[in-house]
Amino acid sequence: MFIIWRGYGFLVPIITIITGALTTVFIHLIFKSNQPWGISVGSFVAAAIIWFWGKKLNDPAKNRIMVDKATGQELILKPNHSLFFIKMQYWAFIIAALGLITLIGLLVKP
């Protein structure tokens, strides 16, 4: 399997895994037992972190304008930090949705 990323897009799965694991450990330490909803909370925390860093890294204020001397045409260079062609900040919605699906699955389970 290939992982396609640009810039810091490779951080999306790393942030998600580390945040999910740390949140689960902290919840285990607080409640002194395994809580099945810990991974959902970890997903929401990871989504918030990824949204913040994605917005910061892909900020339009970081655009650079280059001018081709031969033609005088302007070229705008935009920062692109993406994973599988999806910008980093939009992965936050996908991860939060997966966390919500997991949480609903836990609540519906008999």
C-alpha positions as CSV (number, residue, x, y, z in Angstrom):
1,M,0.0,0.0,0.0
2,F,1.2,3.5,-0.9
3,I,0.8,6.5,1.3
4,I,0.7,9.7,-0.7
5,W,1.4,12.9,1.1
6,R,2.7,16.4,0.4
7,G,4.5,18.6,2.9
8,Y,3.6,17.6,6.5
9,G,0.5,15.6,5.5
10,F,2.2,12.4,6.8
11,L,1.6,13.8,10.3
12,V,-2.2,13.1,10.1
13,P,-2.0,9.4,10.9
14,I,0.9,9.9,13.4
15,I,-1.0,12.5,15.3
16,T,-4.2,10.4,15.2
17,I,-2.5,7.3,16.6
18,I,-0.4,9.0,19.2
19,T,-3.3,11.1,20.4
20,G,-5.7,8.2,20.5
21,A,-3.2,6.1,22.5
22,L,-2.3,8.9,25.0
23,T,-6.0,9.7,25.5
24,T,-6.9,6.1,26.1
25,V,-4.0,5.8,28.7
26,F,-5.0,9.0,30.5
27,I,-8.7,7.9,30.7
28,H,-7.5,4.5,32.0
29,L,-5.4,6.3,34.7
30,I,-8.3,8.5,35.7
31,F,-11.1,5.9,35.8
32,K,-8.9,3.0,36.8
33,S,-10.5,0.8,34.2
34,N,-10.7,0.5,30.4
35,Q,-13.3,2.8,29.0
36,P,-14.4,1.8,25.5
37,W,-15.2,5.4,24.6
38,G,-11.6,6.5,25.1
39,I,-10.7,6.0,21.5
40,S,-13.6,8.2,20.5
41,V,-12.4,11.0,22.7
42,G,-8.9,10.5,21.3
43,S,-10.3,10.9,17.8
44,F,-12.0,14.2,18.7
45,V,-8.8,15.5,20.3
46,A,-6.7,14.4,17.3
47,A,-9.3,16.1,15.0
48,A,-8.9,19.4,16.9
49,I,-5.1,19.2,16.7
50,I,-5.1,18.3,13.0
51,W,-7.5,21.1,12.2
52,F,-5.4,23.7,14.0
53,W,-2.1,22.6,12.4
54,G,-3.7,22.1,9.0
55,K,-5.1,25.6,9.0
56,K,-1.8,27.0,10.2
57,L,0.3,25.2,7.6
58,N,-2.0,25.7,4.7
59,D,-2.6,29.4,5.5
60,P,-3.2,31.5,2.3
61,A,-1.1,34.2,3.9
62,K,1.9,32.0,3.1
63,N,1.2,32.2,-0.6
64,R,4.2,33.4,-2.7
65,I,3.8,35.2,-6.0
66,M,6.5,34.6,-8.6
67,V,6.8,36.5,-11.9
68,D,8.1,34.8,-15.0
69,K,10.6,37.3,-16.5
70,A,10.1,36.1,-20.1
71,T,6.3,36.3,-20.2
72,G,5.5,38.6,-17.2
73,Q,2.9,36.0,-16.1
74,E,2.3,35.7,-12.3
75,L,2.5,32.3,-10.7
76,I,1.1,31.8,-7.2
77,L,2.9,29.1,-5.1
78,K,0.6,27.9,-2.4
79,P,1.5,25.7,0.6
80,N,0.2,22.2,0.2
81,H,0.2,19.8,3.2
82,S,-2.1,16.9,2.3
83,L,-2.6,13.2,2.7
84,F,-4.1,11.2,-0.2
85,F,-4.8,14.6,-1.9
86,I,-7.0,15.8,0.9
87,K,-5.6,18.9,2.7
88,M,-4.6,18.3,6.3
89,Q,-7.3,20.4,7.9
90,Y,-10.1,18.5,6.1
91,W,-8.8,15.2,7.6
92,A,-10.0,16.6,10.9
93,F,-13.6,16.1,9.7
94,I,-13.0,12.6,8.6
95,I,-11.3,11.6,11.9
96,A,-14.0,13.3,14.0
97,A,-16.7,11.5,11.9
98,L,-14.9,8.1,12.6
99,G,-14.8,9.0,16.3
100,L,-18.5,9.8,16.2
101,I,-19.4,6.6,14.4
102,T,-17.4,4.7,17.0
103,L,-19.1,6.5,19.9
104,I,-22.6,5.8,18.4
105,G,-21.7,2.2,17.9
106,L,-20.8,1.9,21.6
107,L,-24.0,3.6,22.6
108,V,-26.2,1.5,20.4
109,K,-24.5,-1.8,21.3
110,P,-26.8,-3.8,23.6
